[in-house]
C-alpha cells in the first residue's frame, strides 16, 4: 500500500500535477521502507536546491540501480523511480560535460535503452504524449552520441547514429533537426572519403539559403571530389553573394583556382588564384603561411622549382618569426 501511494505521488509529480514540496513530504515519511525511495527523496531535495551537478550524478546512480536496459519490464517496483531518474537525466543532459568522453559515450548508449523502457511504461500507463516526447528525445540523444563519436573519429558509428536520429526526426516532421542530421551525415561521409554520399547529404542540408556553413562544406566536398568547377562556384557565391569574405573562404578560392587550372578545368584559374593568393597574404601570419605553401605546391607541380623554393622559404621564415614572438610573449 505504501509503495502504491508513493508511486502515485511521484507519477502525479512527473505529470506536472503535484507540487514538489508535497511529494518530498510524502516520500520523507516512507523513505525508510525502500532504498529506491530513499534515493528518490535525496534527489528531490537536490532538485529543490537546484544543485545541477549533484542532481544529475544522483539521478544517474538511481538510473543504473534500476532495470534501465530491460525494455520489456513495465511492472517492476522500480518503474516510477526509474522514470524520475530518466526525466532528470534528460532534462539536465548538458551536465554530461563534466564526464569523461568514455563515460559520456556509455551513458548516452544506456540512456537509449532507458528511453525504450520508459516509452513502454508510459504506453502501459496510457500516456501516449509522454511516450512520444521520449521518442523525440531519443532522436536528440542519437544526435548527441553521434557528435561524441565524431570527436573520437569513429565516423562510421557516428553516421549510424545520425541515420537513426534522422528517421525519428522525419517521423515527427522536425525539419530543422533533419537538416542538422543531413549536415552531420555529410561530414561523416567526407571524413570517410565517400564524397558522393557526402555531397548528397550536404546538398539537403544546404537547401536553406541561410545555412552558409553547410554550403561551405558542400564546396569542400566538391573540392575533395576534384570537381573544381562546382567547388569554385560555391566558394565564389559565398565570397561575392553571401559576402563571406573570411580568410577560410579566400584560402579555398586560392586552392580551388590553382588546382582547377592545373587540371585544365578552370582556364582563368591562374589569374584568379594569384588574386586570392595576394588577398590571403594580408589576412594574418598563419594565413600568409598557408598562401605561400599553396603557391609553392602550385609551382612545384609545374616543375618551377626555383619559384616553389622561394615560396616555401618565405613560409618557413614567417612561421619561425611568428613562433619567436609567441615565445617571447610567453604565449606558447
N, C-alpha and C positions, 0 to 999 in steps of 0.2 A: 504493500500500500504506500509506504514511504517513497519507494522508487517511482511509482506512478505519479504521485503528487509532484515530486521534484522534476520528473521528465516533463510533465505538463507545464510546469512553471518555466522551465528552460525553453520548451518549444514555443510557448507564447512570447518569450523574450526574443527568440530567433525570428519569429514572425512579426516582430515590432509591435506587439500588443500588450507588453508588460514592461513596467519601469525597471531599470537596473537595480535600484535600491531595494525594491520589493523582492526581486529574485535573490539578491545577496542575503536578505533577511531570512528567506525560506531555506536557502542552501545551508546557511550557517547552523541552523538548528539540527540539520541531519547529516552534515559532512562526516561525522564520526562513523557513520554506518558503512561508508564506501570510500575506497581510495580514489575512485573516479571523481566523486563529488567533492572530496577534499581538494583535489587538483582543480576542479571547476570553481570552487569557492575562491581559491587563491588567484585564479585567472580573472575572475570577475572583479576582485579587489584591484588588480593591476589595470584592468580596463577602466575602472572608475578613476584611478590615479593618473592614467594617461602615460604610463611608462612604456613606450612602444617597444623598445628592445627586449625588456624583461617579459612583456606581454607576449611578444612574438615567440621568444625562446620557450616560454612555458606552454604556449599553445602547440608548438612543435613537439615538445615532450609528451603532452597529452595525446596528440595525434598518433605518435608512434606506439603509445601504450594500448591503442585500440586496434581493432581488426581492419585497419585502413585499406589493406590490399585485398580483402575478401569482398568482392563486389556483390556477391550473392547473399551475404549475411545482412538481412534487414530487420532481424528480430532480436538482436543481442542487447544486453543491458547497457552496452557502451554506445548505443546509437546516438543519443542526444549529446553526451559529452563529445563524441566524435564530430557531430555536426557543428557544435560550438567551436571546437578546435579548428576545423576546416574553415569555418566562417571567418575566424580571426586571422588565420594564415593568409587567406585570400584577400582580406581587407587591408592587411599590412604587408603585402608581398614585397614591397620595396625595401623592407627591413632585411631582405636577403643580402644586401650589400655588405653586411658585416661577416658573412660566411665565407669560408674558403671556396674557391671555384669547384673543388671536388664535392664538398658538402652541398653546395648550391645545386649542382647538376643532379645529385642523388635525390635531394629533397623535391626538386621540380618533377623528377620522374615519379617519385612516390605520390606526390600530390595528384598526378594524373590518375593513378589508381583510386585515390581517395575521392576524387570528383566522380568517378564512375559509381563508387559505392553510395556516395551522397545523392547522386541522381536517382538511384534505385530506391533509396529510403524515402526521398521526397515524393516520388511517384507512388510508393506504397501508402504514403500519408495523403495522397490525392492533392498534392501541392505542385501542380504542373508548372506554374510560373516560376517557383523556386528551382525546380528541376531544370527548366530551360535556362535560367540565369547561370546555373552551374555549367551547363553545356557551353554557354558563351564564354565563361571563364576558362573553360578547357582550351578553347581556341587561343585565348590570351596567353595561357601557360605554355602551350606548344610554341608560341612565338617567342616567349622569353627563353625557353630552353634552347630553341634554335639559335638564338643570338649567343647564348653561353657556349654552345658547341662551335659556333663560328669563331669565337675568341680563341678556342683551342685548335683551330684549323681542322676540325672534324666536319668538313663541308658536306660529305655525303649524308651523314647522320643529321646535320642541321637541315639539309634540304628535305629530308623525310619529315621532320617536324613542321617545316613551313608548308608542305603539301597538306599535312593533317590540319594545320591551322586554317589553311585556305578552304578546305572542304567545309569546316564549321562556319567560317565567316560567310561563305556563299550561301549556306543553308539558312542563315539568319539575315542575309542581304546586308551585311556590314561592308559597304563598298570601300570606305576609307581604309579599313583593315585589310581588305582584299588587295588593295594597291600596295600596302606595306609588304604583304606576303609575296606578291609578284616581284617587288624590288629585291627582297632578301633572297628569293629563289634565283633571281638573275645574277646576284653577286656570287652565290654558291656555284652556279654553273660556270661563270667566268673563272673562278678560282680553280676549278677542276678542268679547265680548258675545253669545256663543252660550249663553245662560243655561239653556235646556232641556237641552242636552248636558252643560253643567257640572253641573247638578243630578243628572242621570243618573249620571255618574261618581262624584260626591261621595257619593251615596247608597250606592254599592257600597263606597266607602272607609270610610263611617261605620257599616257593619254591625257592626264591632267596637265594643261599647258603651264600651270604654275609650279609644277614639280621639276625644278631645274636640276636637282641632284640626280633624279632618275635619268634625265636627258644626258647629263654629263657621263654617267656610267654607260648609257646606251652608246655614246660616242666612243668610250673606251672599249666597249665590246666590239664595235666595228673595227677599231684600230687593231685590236688583238687578232681579229679575224683577217686582217690585212685588206679590209675593204676601205681603202683610204679615201675614196670619193665620198662615201656615206659618212665616214668619220669627220671629214673636213666640213661637210655641210652642217653637221650637228654642232661642232665646235664654233664654226663661223656664226651660226644662228645665235648661239649663246653669247658670243662676243659682241656681235653687232645689234641683233634684235633684242635680246634679253638684257643687254648692257651688263653682261657678267665679265667685266674686264679684270678678272683676277689673275694673279701670276700663274695659277694652275692651268687655266684655260689658254693663256698665252703659251705656256710650256707645251701643251698638247697641239696647239696650232703650229708651233715651230717643228715639232716632231713629225706630225702627220704630213705637213707640206714637204719637208725634206724626204721623208720615206716615200711619199707619193710620186715625187719627181724621180727618185732613183728607180722606182718600179714602173716608170713611164705611164703613170695613171693620172698625174696632175701636171700638165705642161708648164703651168706657171708656178709650180711648187718651189723652185729655187728662189725666184724673186720674192714670193710670199714668205717662204721660210726665213730668208735673210731679214725681211722686215720684222717678223715676230722675234727673231733672234736678238735684234738690236733692242727691241722693246723689253725683252726679258732681262737684258743686261742692266736695266735701270730699276729692277724690282727687288733689290736686296742681294747680299752676298751669296746666299745659298742658291738663289735662282740664277745668279750670274754664273756660278759654278756649273749648274745644270745646262745653261745655254752653251758654255764652252765645250762641255762634254758631248752635247748633241751635235754641234757643228764639227767637233773633232772626229766623231764617228762618221759623219756625213762625208768629210774629206777623205778619211781613211778608206771608206768603201769605194771611193772614186780613184783610189791609189795616189792621191795628192798627199803624200806622207809628210812633206815639209809643213804644209798648212795645218795638217792634223796635229803634228807635234807641237806647233805653236799654241793651238787651242788647249791641248792637254797640259802644257806648261803653265799657261795662264790660269787654268782651273786649279792646278796644284798650288800655285803661288797664292791665289786668293784664299784657298782653303787653309793654307798654312798661316797666313796673316790673321785670318778670322779666328783660328784656334788660339793663336798667341794672345790676341786681345781678350778672348774669353778667359784664358788662364790668368792673365794679368788682373782682370776684374773679379777673379775668384768665382766665375760663373760656371766653371766645369772642374 
